[in-house]
Amino acid sequence: MKKILRRIFQFKRMYILLLIPLTFVLVALARLDNRWVEHFFVRFIYKPVSYAVGTAVSLFPFSLSEVLALAGIGFAVFCIVRVIINTVKDKAKYKHILYKFFINILCVISVALFAFELCMGLNYYRYSITEYLELDVHESDVSELYELTKSLAEDINLYRSLIEEDENGVSVLSDENRYQTSQSARDAYRSLSEKYTFLKAADIRNKPLVSSKLFSMVMTTGIYIPYTFESNINVDVPQFSIPATMCHELTHFRGFMREEEANFLGYLACMESKREDFRYSGAMLAFSYCYPQLSKADKDLASEIASTISDGVMRDLIFEDQYWEPYRKTVTAQISNDVYDGYLNANNQPSGIQSYGEMVDLLLAYRRAQNQ
């Protein structure tokens, strides 16, 4: 037995693999009792680290994670080619070469898993936003959902009438570029953080993705990278959706990882903005979740609201539908959907992608609290 262990641990890097069981221990403890996540991990580890790294990475105007991803792919190809060449050159030692190669892969995986939990994963187990805002989430009757959806419809009609549109009658943002949009998203979230101090964090910027078209192919509008604490945005999508996506990703940076909470807080951030196009984006996001739920509950009430939607809003909705249509039924989109659903299930979101619909409950609870 000692001989086997000695052989296994002949490479000092093997000890890095101990990070794998340590990662599972941390997750198990978080599942067992999330109080230490909220009161220790978030306060003394995540917030100071994210503040320092996020501030430093925001100095780069481009997506550092996008550059590192390309470099990583190049390095991986280089390593594979090198291993193949070495095994061909020295056939007598091919087992040793392959053994060392796979150990290196396992070490990279173990470090990536451990870093993921420290940089983001454990945040999935922190307290719900309902506890921070003291929201009472419970079943609501159709009339309450109707009033919420009607109010959102009035909002999108109002804000749509105040923003610019292109030659095709589709709404556009008032910025010259997405870097200016990013600054407005930071301003909006800063205003929301003054209202709810638990949201205060480093003032990071959103990064437009050069590979935005590729992200559209997998039906992704934005992605938060935990290793660089970076918010990356698909800027190829219809413009009116970009502000809400930016605020959504900035929510993840603040340690709220559940998708329904990121949507909800992203909506609140948009509504804090002084810009009508940001408020339109946030209201459209909320409306896109409430209207389908109302339609399921009462088609007549939903039709009543649909009849009030302005022509401008309808043009935007049609344009958005036409944009995503080529990607919806592709194999790439389906694989992406299945992978992300599995990811959410593995990270304390048992309803998977369906958790996005839970935003409606948060909106209803928030509206209820505001009325009181």
C-alpha positions in Angstrom: 0.0 0.0 0.0 2.8 2.4 0.9 4.5 1.6 -2.4 1.3 2.5 -4.3 0.8 5.7 -2.4 4.5 6.6 -2.9 4.1 6.1 -6.7 0.9 8.1 -6.8 2.3 11.0 -4.9 5.7 11.0 -6.7 4.7 14.3 -8.2 4.4 17.0 -5.6 1.5 18.5 -7.6 -0.6 15.5 -6.7 -1.3 17.2 -3.4 -3.2 19.8 -5.3 -5.9 17.1 -5.9 -6.8 17.4 -2.2 -8.6 20.6 -3.2 -11.3 18.4 -4.8 -12.5 16.8 -1.6 -12.1 20.1 0.2 -14.4 21.7 -2.3 -17.1 19.1 -1.7 -16.7 19.6 2.0 -17.3 23.3 1.7 -20.4 22.8 -0.4 -21.7 20.1 2.0 -21.2 22.5 4.9 -23.0 25.3 3.0 -25.9 23.0 2.3 -26.0 21.9 5.9 -26.0 25.4 7.4 -25.7 28.6 5.3 -25.3 31.0 8.2 -21.5 30.7 8.0 -21.7 31.5 4.3 -23.6 34.7 5.0 -21.8 35.9 8.1 -18.2 34.7 7.4 -17.6 33.8 3.7 -19.5 36.7 2.2 -18.3 39.3 4.7 -14.7 38.3 5.1 -13.7 36.5 1.9 -16.0 37.2 -1.0 -16.5 41.0 -0.5 -12.9 42.0 0.0 -11.5 39.7 -2.7 -14.2 40.7 -5.3 -13.6 44.4 -4.5 -9.9 44.1 -5.0 -9.9 41.9 -8.1 -13.0 43.5 -9.6 -11.5 47.0 -9.3 -8.2 45.9 -10.8 -9.8 44.0 -13.7 -12.1 47.0 -14.5 -9.0 49.0 -15.4 -9.0 47.0 -18.7 -11.5 48.3 -21.2 -11.7 44.9 -22.9 -12.9 41.5 -21.5 -9.9 40.0 -19.8 -11.7 36.7 -19.4 -12.3 36.6 -23.2 -8.6 37.1 -23.8 -7.6 34.5 -21.1 -10.1 32.0 -22.7 -8.5 32.3 -26.1 -5.0 32.0 -24.5 -6.2 29.0 -22.5 -7.4 27.3 -25.7 -4.1 28.0 -27.4 -2.1 26.7 -24.5 -4.2 23.5 -24.3 -3.6 22.8 -28.0 0.1 23.4 -27.5 0.2 21.0 -24.5 -1.7 18.2 -26.4 0.6 18.6 -29.5 3.6 18.5 -27.2 2.5 15.3 -25.4 1.9 13.6 -28.8 5.3 14.6 -30.1 7.0 13.4 -26.8 5.2 10.1 -26.8 6.3 9.5 -30.4 9.9 10.5 -29.7 10.2 8.4 -26.6 7.9 5.4 -26.9 9.6 3.7 -23.9 8.4 6.4 -21.5 4.9 7.0 -23.1 3.1 5.7 -20.0 5.0 8.2 -17.8 4.3 11.0 -20.2 0.6 10.3 -20.4 0.4 9.7 -16.7 2.0 13.1 -16.0 -0.3 14.8 -18.6 -3.5 13.5 -17.1 -2.3 14.4 -13.6 -1.8 17.9 -14.8 -5.3 18.0 -16.2 -6.7 16.8 -12.9 -4.7 19.5 -11.0 -6.1 22.2 -13.3 -9.7 20.9 -12.7 -9.2 20.7 -8.9 -7.9 24.3 -8.8 -10.7 25.5 -11.0 -13.4 23.9 -8.9 -12.0 25.2 -5.6 -11.6 28.7 -7.1 -15.1 28.6 -8.5 -16.6 28.0 -5.0 -14.5 30.7 -3.4 -15.1 33.2 -6.2 -18.8 32.5 -6.8 -20.2 29.1 -6.0 -20.8 29.4 -2.3 -22.9 32.5 -2.9 -25.6 30.2 -4.2 -26.2 29.2 -0.5 -26.4 32.7 1.0 -29.6 34.2 2.4 -32.4 34.9 -0.1 -33.1 38.5 -1.2 -36.5 38.1 0.5 -34.7 38.2 3.9 -32.8 41.3 3.0 -35.9 43.2 1.8 -38.3 41.4 4.2 -40.5 40.4 1.4 -43.5 38.1 1.9 -43.5 35.6 -1.0 -46.7 33.6 -1.2 -49.4 32.6 -3.7 -51.2 35.5 -5.3 -54.6 35.6 -6.9 -55.0 36.5 -10.6 -56.2 40.0 -9.9 -52.9 40.9 -8.2 -50.9 39.5 -11.1 -53.2 41.4 -13.5 -52.6 44.7 -11.7 -48.8 44.2 -11.7 -48.8 43.2 -15.4 -51.0 46.2 -16.3 -48.7 48.6 -14.4 -45.7 47.2 -16.3 -47.5 47.6 -19.6 -48.2 51.2 -18.8 -44.5 51.7 -17.9 -43.2 50.2 -21.2 -45.6 52.2 -23.2 -44.5 55.4 -21.4 -40.8 54.9 -21.6 -40.9 53.6 -25.2 -42.5 56.9 -26.2 -39.6 58.8 -24.8 -36.7 57.0 -26.4 -35.0 57.1 -29.8 -35.6 54.6 -32.6 -33.8 53.7 -35.8 -35.0 54.0 -39.4 -36.9 50.7 -39.0 -38.9 52.0 -36.0 -37.0 49.8 -33.5 -35.8 51.4 -30.3 -32.1 52.2 -29.8 -30.0 53.3 -26.9 -29.0 56.9 -26.7 -25.2 56.1 -26.3 -22.6 56.3 -29.0 -21.1 53.0 -27.8 -21.6 50.3 -25.2 -18.9 51.6 -22.9 -21.1 54.6 -22.2 -24.0 52.2 -21.6 -21.8 50.4 -19.1 -21.2 53.7 -17.2 -24.9 54.3 -17.0 -25.4 50.8 -15.6 -22.8 51.5 -13.0 -24.6 54.8 -12.1 -28.0 53.0 -11.9 -26.6 50.4 -9.6 -24.9 53.0 -7.5 -28.2 54.6 -6.9 -29.8 51.3 -5.9 -26.9 50.6 -3.6 -27.6 53.9 -1.8 -31.1 52.7 -1.2 -30.1 49.2 -0.2 -26.7 49.4 1.4 -26.1 45.6 1.3 -25.7 45.9 -2.4 -22.6 48.2 -2.1 -19.6 46.8 -3.9 -16.8 47.8 -6.2 -17.9 50.0 -9.1 -16.9 47.6 -11.9 -17.6 48.1 -15.6 -19.5 45.8 -18.0 -17.3 44.5 -20.8 -18.7 44.2 -24.4 -17.8 40.8 -25.8 -16.0 40.7 -29.2 -17.5 37.2 -29.5 -21.0 38.4 -29.0 -22.3 36.6 -32.1 -21.1 33.3 -30.7 -22.9 33.9 -27.5 -26.1 34.6 -29.4 -25.7 31.1 -31.0 -25.9 29.6 -27.5 -28.8 31.9 -26.6 -26.8 33.8 -24.0 -27.1 37.6 -23.4 -24.4 37.9 -20.8 -22.1 35.9 -18.6 -20.4 36.6 -15.3 -16.9 35.1 -15.0 -16.0 34.4 -11.3 -12.3 33.9 -11.9 -11.9 37.5 -13.1 -15.0 38.9 -11.3 -16.0 40.2 -14.7 -19.4 41.1 -16.2 -19.4 40.2 -19.9 -22.2 41.4 -22.2 -23.4 40.2 -25.6 -23.9 43.5 -27.5 -25.1 41.9 -30.7 -28.7 41.5 -29.3 -31.5 44.0 -29.7 -30.3 47.2 -28.0 -33.3 47.7 -25.6 -32.4 44.5 -23.7 -28.7 45.4 -23.0 -29.2 47.7 -20.0 -31.2 45.1 -18.1 -28.6 42.4 -18.9 -25.8 44.7 -17.6 -27.6 45.3 -14.3 -28.4 41.6 -14.1 -24.7 40.7 -14.3 -23.7 43.4 -11.9 -26.0 41.7 -9.4 -24.0 38.5 -9.7 -20.9 40.5 -8.9 -22.5 41.6 -5.7 -22.8 38.0 -4.7 -26.5 37.3 -5.5 -26.2 34.3 -7.9 -29.8 33.0 -8.1 -31.2 33.9 -11.5 -34.6 35.1 -10.3 -32.9 37.4 -7.8 -30.4 38.8 -10.4 -33.4 39.5 -12.7 -35.3 41.2 -9.9 -32.5 43.3 -8.6 -31.5 44.1 -12.2 -35.0 45.4 -12.8 -34.8 47.6 -9.6 -31.4 49.0 -10.7 -32.8 49.9 -14.1 -35.7 51.7 -12.5 -33.3 53.7 -10.4 -31.7 55.1 -13.6 -32.3 58.6 -14.8 -32.4 57.3 -18.3 -35.7 56.4 -20.0 -34.1 53.7 -22.1 -32.8 52.0 -19.0 -36.2 52.1 -17.4 -37.7 50.8 -20.6 -35.2 47.9 -20.6 -36.0 47.0 -17.0 -39.7 47.2 -17.4 -39.6 45.1 -20.5 -37.7 42.5 -18.6 -40.2 42.4 -15.9 -43.2 42.4 -18.3 -41.7 39.5 -20.3 -42.0 37.3 -17.2 -45.3 38.6 -15.9 -47.3 38.6 -19.1 -46.8 34.8 -19.9 -47.8 33.9 -16.3 -51.0 36.0 -16.6 -51.8 34.5 -20.0 -51.6 31.0 -18.4 -53.9 32.1 -15.6 -56.4 34.1 -17.5 -56.2 34.6 -21.3 -58.9 37.2 -21.4 -57.1 39.5 -19.0 -53.9 38.9 -20.8 -55.5 39.8 -24.1 -56.9 43.0 -22.6 -53.5 44.1 -21.6 -52.0 43.0 -25.0 -54.5 45.3 -26.7 -53.0 48.3 -24.9 -49.4 47.7 -26.0 -48.1 50.5 -28.2 -47.0 50.0 -31.8 -43.4 51.0 -30.8 -43.3 48.3 -28.2 -44.8 45.7 -30.6 -42.1 46.6 -33.2 -39.4 45.9 -30.6 -40.9 42.6 -29.5 -41.2 41.5 -33.2 -37.6 42.5 -33.9 -36.4 40.6 -30.8 -38.3 37.5 -31.8 -36.9 37.7 -35.3 -33.4 38.1 -33.9 -33.5 34.9 -31.8 -35.5 32.8 -34.2 -32.5 31.4 -36.2 -30.9 30.3 -33.0 -33.8 28.7 -31.0 -33.9 25.2 -32.5 -30.2 24.7 -33.2 -28.3 21.8 -31.6 -25.9 24.3 -30.2 -28.7 26.2 -28.4 -30.2 23.0 -27.1 -26.9 21.7 -25.7 -26.3 25.1 -24.1 -29.7 25.0 -22.5 -29.2 21.5 -21.1 -25.8 22.3 -19.8 -26.9 25.5 -18.1 -30.0 23.8 -16.6 -27.7 21.1 -15.1 -25.4 23.9 -13.8 -28.3 25.6 -12.0 -29.5 22.3 -10.5 -26.0 21.6 -9.3 -25.8 25.0 -7.6 -28.8 25.1 -5.3 -31.4 26.0 -7.9 -33.5 22.8 -8.1 -35.9 24.4 -10.6 -33.1 24.9 -13.0 -33.8 27.4 -15.9 -37.4 27.5 -14.7 -36.2 29.5 -11.7 -36.3 32.5 -14.0 -40.1 32.4 -13.7 -39.8 32.9 -9.9 -39.0 36.5 -10.5 -42.7 37.1 -10.8 -43.2 36.1 -7.2 -40.5 38.5 -6.2 -42.1 41.3 -8.2 -45.5 40.6 -6.6 -44.0 40.6 -3.1 -42.1 43.8 -3.7 -45.2 45.6 -5.1 -47.2 44.3 -2.2 -44.6 45.7 0.3 -44.4 49.1 -1.6 -48.2 49.4 -1.4 -48.2 48.7 2.3 
